[in-house]
Amino acid sequence: MISPDNGVTIELIEEDQMSTSTSTHQPPLASQREKTALIVIDVQNGVFAESWHADEVIGTISDLVQRARDTGAEVIWVRHSSGELPPESPQWQIVDALTPAEGEAIVEKTHGNTFEDTDFEEVLASKDVGHLVVTGAQSDACVRSTIHGGFARGYDVTLVSDAHTTEDLSDWGAPPPEQVVSHTNLYWGFESGPGRTARVQESAEVDFTAP
């Protein structure tokens, strides 16, 4: 301690006493988890009604869901609520072609990023999940927000290139939906950071048993 002439006591903290928990070189907790989960975002009637190649994307997701179940990987469903998707309405319901199995988690959200104001992180931690394989809609909204949210929190994040989609918003200045999907796949392949990985894979390449 140092006591200057003004009577104020200053305590010096040795460098080795300072916490290193925020070190940029320390792997985030999520990256230390061993399991992979298939994340199925907003495959709801009101979302897919106007989505580009909706039937094809739903079919691809259905195949991924079955493969994940067959290998013992977790399948986690995400469902959005809003003014256009009021809870319990037909628009809010998950599409008929995809049905969560008993025991599979359904995360209810009201923001684009699935991590915001939900129990998503708690669900992932409870299942020892550190690798997210992301599918669903919309490419330029909830999918994009969630892959960034996961990567920022230390997760390995794989975006399945042929298993996400969006609606045509070109009347509002957006590119056509096929370009939105392609651009999302393109730029996510360049994402990088210490202690975790970002990947883009076609559905046929996804291996739920790989680290």
N, C-alpha and C positions, 0 to 999 in steps of 0.2 A: 504494500500500500504506500501511497505518497500523500503527504499532508502539506499542501502549499500554504503560503502565509495567510491566505484568506480563510483557512480553516476547513476547506472542502476536502474530503477524503476521496481519493481516486484509487480504485482497485485495478491492478494490472492482471490480465488473464494471460497465462502462458499459452503459446500456440498449441502445445500438445493437449491442452485442456478443452480446446474448441471442438465442437461436434463435427464429424466428417460426413454426417448423414446426407448433406446436400451436395456432396462432391459429384462433379459431372462425370467422373470416372467410375462411380459405383453403379453396378447394374440395378435398374429399377426392380422392385419386388416382383412385378408381373412377369418379368423375363426369367425369373427363377422357377416358375411353375412349369410343369411337365406336359400338361394335357392340351389337346386341340379341341376346339368347339366350332361347329357350323353355326353361323349367325344368320338368321333369316329375317330380314328387315321389311316390315310393312307390306306383306303379301296379302293385302286387304282388297275387298271388292271395290271400294271407292278409289283406291290407288291404282289398281290394275285395269280399271274399266277403259281408260284412255291411254294406257302405256304402250310403247312401241314393242312389237313382237311379244306381246304379253303371254300368249299360249306357249310359245317356244321357251321363254324364260321360266315360266312356271314348270314346264316339263323338265327342264334342266335342274331346277331346284329340287323337284321331286326325286330325281335320280340321286342327287347329292345327299338328300335327307336319308334315303334308304341305305346308301353306302356308308354314311356316318353311323347309322344305327347298327349296321352289320359289323362294323369294326369296333363298336363300343365307344365311339366318340360322342361327346355331348352335342345335342341339338338344342339351341336356344332361340326362341321366337321373340320377335319384337313387334309390338302393336301400338299404333299411333292414335291418339284422340285429339280432335280439334272441332271447330265449328262445322267443318265439312265432313268430319268423321265422328259424329257423336257416339259415345259409348252405347253399346247394345243395339245400335242401328244396323240395318243391312250393309251399309257402306263400310262400317267399322269391322265387320266380321272377316276373318281369314277366308281366303277363297276356298271353294269346295274341294278343289283338287289337292289341297294340302291340309293335313290334319295333324295337329300336335298330338303326340302319343302321351299316354298317362305317365306322369312324372317329369315330362319335359317342361322346363321353365318357360313362362311367357312374361316378358318384361313390358310393362305398360309405360308409355312415355307421352309427353306433350311437347317436347323439344326435338329439334332435328338430331342432335347428338344424343345417342342412346345413353351415354354416361350421365347426362345432366338431369338431376332431380329424380333419379330412379334408383332401384336396387341392383342395377346391372353389375356394378363392380363387386358387390357382395355376392351375387350369384356366381360370378366368375371365380372369385376367390374361394368360395365354398366347394367348388368343383375342381380346384387346382388347375384352372385354365390359364395358359400363358400365350396361346396362339389362336388368333381369331381368323376363321375362314368366312369371308363376308359375301353375302348375296342379298338380293331384294331390290327395293326401290326407295326413293328415286335416286338415280345415279348422281345428280347434281344437287341433291338436298340431303336427305337423311343418310344415305349411303356414304356420301362424301364427308359429312360431318362426323359420322361414327368412325370411319377408318382413321381420320385425323385424331379424333378423341382417343381412340385406342392406342395409336402409335405414340402420342404425347404422354400417355400414362405408362409406357414401357412395354406394351404388348407387341409381339410379332403379329403382323397383319397381312393376310393374303386376300387380295381382291380377285374373285372369280370372274374372268373377263366376259364370259357368255352367260352369266347368271345374275345380271343386274340390268335395270332399264329405267326409263323415264318417259314422261309424256311430251307431246309436241308443244313447246312454248315459243315457237318461232314468231308468232304474232306479237309477242312482247320483246322481241329482239334477241332471243336465244337462238343458238344454232339448232338445226334439225336434231331430233333425238338420237339418231344413229351416230352423229358427230359428237354429241355430248358423251355417249357411252365410250366411243373410241378415244376421245380426249382424256376422259377419266382414267381409262386403262393406261394410256400413254404416260401421263404425268405421274401416276402412282408408282410406276416402275422406276422412277428416278428418286423416290423418297429414300432417305437413309438417315441413320442416327446410331450413336454408340449403344451397344448392348441389346439391340433388337433389329429385326429385318422387316422390310416391306417387299411384297412380291405381287406379281400379277400372273395368274395361271388360268388356262382353260380348264373347264370342268373335268375333262378326261385326264388331266395331269394331276389333279388333286389327290394327295395321298394322306389320309387321316391318321395313318400310323407313323408318318415321318415327323421328326422334331421340328 
